[in-house]
Amino acid sequence: MKFGVVIFPGSNCDRDMIDALQNDLGQTVIPLWHKDKDISMFNTEDCIVLPGGFSYGDYLRCGAIARFSPMMQSVIDFANSGGKVLGVCNGFQILCESGLLPGVLLRNSNQKFVCKNVHIKNGSGAALKIPIAHGEGRYYASEEVLADLNKNNQVLYHYCNETGDMDESSNPNGTKQHIAGICNTGRNVFGMMPHPERACSADLHNTDGKQVFKMLFGLS
């Protein structure tokens, strides 16, 4: 399995993502520049990653400009053909802006940038400690969309406390239903606000992020 990591003007987590995938998870990684369009070296068993940061300075609206980059046109076609795509933080915002995922990421409810470790869980699984760093991470969708996400089991992760319980104190941005990450109905496009790539190294005293990549992509 190969990973392509797209680099936009303003990306600042691309190196973290590349390092985690290559050195901590032993995967082959190819950097992809936003002005290029060729991703013919990838097949549907591979994954394109949209990393965190502030693409195009987050001017206009987070991810709104990046969505129209030449590379994103290829990524949209790749996803619609069944290829795997992961968006983390700003990458999640870009996926929503591009229509590959439903909903939108709004300004945090406290109107402040939040940077800290939080806990997330998948279903009844154990809580994982994963960092966040965002100012617009409050997931919002209509009640109809939220109902469909739950009905189709498209919510990948919820924010929770360290014991796995969900309460207001464990919701860092006011997101609807504690949603931290979702996927599309085809289960090949994934978006999440927390940064698993920042929790993959023993040097950082946290390897919980590896569990995220293992769940999404079956990595050993």
N, C-alpha and C positions, 0 to 999 in steps of 0.2 A: 504494500500500500504506500502510495506517495502522497505528500501533502504540498500544496502550493499556498504560499502566504502572500497575500496582496499587500503592497505598500502604497499608500496614498500620501499626498502632501499633508503632513500633520500626524501621520501614524507615529505612535511612540511606544507601542507594545509589540511591534513586529519582531524585534530582536529577541525579546523575552519568549515569544511564541516559537520562533525558530530554534532557540537554544533548548527549550523544554522538549520539543518534538525530536530534535536530533540527539541531544546529549542525555536527556533523562528518559526518553521513551524509545530511543534507537531507531527513529524513522527517517526515511529519505525526504528531504525538504527542498523545494525549488522556490526561491523568491520570485514574485511576479510584480512588475511595475504597472502602475495604474494606467499609463498611456498605451501599453501594449494590449494586444487582443488574442494572441495565439496561446491557447491552452490545449493544443492537440496532443501534447505529451501525457495528458491525463485521461483516464477512462472512468467509467461510472463506479468502479471500486475504489477510486482515489477520492481525495477531499481537498477542496479549496477553502482556505481560512481567511476571514476578514478580521484583522486584529483590532485591538482597542487603540484609542488615541483621540485626536481631534481633526478628523479628515477635513481638509480645506478650512481649518480653523473653526469648524462648526458654525460658520457664517450661514445666514439664512435660516437653517434649521439643522440639527444634528443629523448627518448622513444624507441630507437632501441633495447636496452637490455631488458627492461621491457616487450616488446612485446612477448618475449620468456619465460616468467615466467610461472610456472604451473597454477597459477590462471588465467592468460590471456588466456590460452588454453580453460578453462572452460567459460570464459567471451565471447570469440569468438563464441563458440557453443551456448551459451545462446542468444547472439544477432542474430545469424543465425536462431534461432528457434522463433524469434519474441520478445524476452525479451528486455526491455528498458535498454539502456546504455548511461550514460552521462560522457563525459570527459572534464575537465576544465583545461586550461593551459597545463601543462605537460601531463595531461590526454588526451587532444585533440591531442597532438603530438603522444601519444601512439596509439590512434585510427587510425591515418593516417599511422603510421608505420605498424600497424597490418592489414591494408587493409580494415578495417571496414568503413572508410571514405576516399574519394578521396583527392588527393593533398598532400602537404607537408608544414611544417612550417619551414621557413628559418630564418637566422639571420636578426634582425631588420635592416632596410635600413640605419639607422644612426650608425650602428655597436656598439650601446650602450644598456645596460640594461635600461629598462624604467619602472618606478614604479610611478603611479599617477592615479587620477580619470579621466575617460574618459566618453563620452556619446555614447550610442548605441541605435538603434531603430529597431523595427520589422515592415517592411512594412511602412504603414502610421501612425503607432502608435507613442505615445509620446516618446521623448528621455528619456532614463534612465541613471542615473549616476552610473557607476560600475567601481571598481578599476581594473587596470591591473598591472602585475609585471612579465615581461619576457624579455629575450634577444633574443629569437628565436620565434617570434610571427608573422612573415610576411607570411601570407598565399599565397601559389603559386600553380597554376594548369595550365594545358594547356588551350588554348583558347577553345578547344573542350569541355573539362570538365567544364569550366566556363559557356559555353553556355548551357550545360545540367543542371547545378545547377540552373541557372536562369529559364530555360524552365520548370523545374520540381518544382519550388518554394522551393528549398532546402536551400537557404540562410536564415538562421534564424535571424541574426543580422548584421547590417552594423554599422561601426563607423560613428559618426556624431558630430555636435556641439550641444550645449544645446538647440538650437531651432529646431534641426532635420535636418539641412542642412549638406550636405556632401561636404567638400572642403579639400584641401591638409593639412590645419592646423589641421583638425580633424582626420587625419589618423596617428596614433601614431607609426606605424612600417613599413609603405610602402606597406601594404598588397594589393593584387590585388582587385580592385573594392570595396575597403573599407570593405572587408569581415571580420567580427568578429566572426561568428559562422555559422556552417552548419549542415545539417542532411543527412542521407542516403535516398535512394529512398523509403525504407519501412517506413520511419519516426519513427523509434524506436531507432536509434543511433544518439546522439547529441554531437557535439563538439564545444567548444568556448574558446577563449583566456581570456576574462575578467572573473573576479571572483565574481559571484553573491553571494556566501556564505559570502563574506566580506561586504555585503551591505544588511543585513537582520535584523539588531538590531538598535532599537531607541537609544541605548547607544552610537552607532557609528554615530548617526545623519544622517543615511541613510538606508532606507528600500526598495530601488528600486529593490534590488536583489530578493525580494519576488515575484515581478511581473514576473521575469524570470522563477522561479520554477512553478508559477501558469500557465504560458503559456505552458510550456513544459509538465507538468504533471497534470494539472487541480486541483492543490491543492487549498483549500479554504483559 
